Amino acid sequence: MQSALLEGSLTHAIVETIAEPLLVLDGGLRVVGANAAFYRHFNVEPAETLDHTVFSLGNGQWNIASLRRLLEDVLSDNNKICQFRVEHVFGKRVMLLNANRMRPEAEENTILLAFNDITESERLRFELEGQRDFANKLIDSI
């Protein structure tokens, strides 16, 4: 019991320390934990997050068939999700998702799902590309 308590508090400490939004999902893909960064970033409360499936969060905005397949693969085949790109209309955001089973050797399926919001860097990249195209056209016209 001591080891399980320590492991639980260690997991909790790690999840809370990470600056990017994180969810902990059970084998049914229900949210069993979220860090403060998740609540802040998505402007949600624990009551509307905990014990809900990831697909029902935000009025179903995460109910994406390809995400569902990837998360199910993480559970069944112990695969990882690395840099899965999601462009969605939740305030026109672009996210990269990463997921992995927390303890692959355990019988209990638990997934750590991390969200990396790259919206601003994508906006800056497109803006820079537009400026470069404009400069090239200007140079060509001289």
Helices and strands as residue ranges (DSSP letters): H 2-17, E 22-25, E 31-34, H 36-42, G 46-48, G 54-56, H 57-60, H 65-77, E 81-88, E 93-101, E 111-117, H 119-141
